[in-house]
Amino acid sequence: MEEIPLRLMIVAVVVAMSVLPAAQALETLKTREFIARASQQLDEIARTAEVLSIEGPGSVRTLSLDFTSSGRVEIDSFQMGGSSEGPNSTAIVLRLSNGGILVRSMSGDSLPVSAKDSQGLQTSAARFDLRVSVQYERGVTWILAEVV
């Protein structure tokens, strides 16, 4: 009988010491899953833009994107393209809440990407539909990126 409180106290200490590492491991798994899913979506966006560049004017695709996270690391902002002659005109950038950045660059043959204002598309929404279409105006071919 005298040993039972001691055994319960040992069990309680062991359990308490196990909770924190288990919680940290779960958080790490959530972060890894989010990063993997986000990376796949960025790859899909880049491939789609590259295909549209080949297809030419009039080509349109709409992608449903979901950058939601159940962990601590979340989307801070999503940016695609930039000014037509700028260094980011074929870049896709996902900024994360922990300061991390995921970047994809479309192939050298890809058309420049911009939003209607001739700058890059930027949003902080975690879930959105991205419409990309090839435009031809005044002798210039480019990809228009819009959140719909």
PyMOL commands that set and color helices and strands:
alter all, ss='L'
color gray80, all
select helices_A, chain A and resi 3-55
alter helices_A, ss='H'
color red, helices_A
select strands_A, chain A and resi 60-66+75-80+91-96+101-105+113-114+121-123+127-137+140-147
alter strands_A, ss='S'
color yellow, strands_A
deselect
rebuild
show_as cartoon
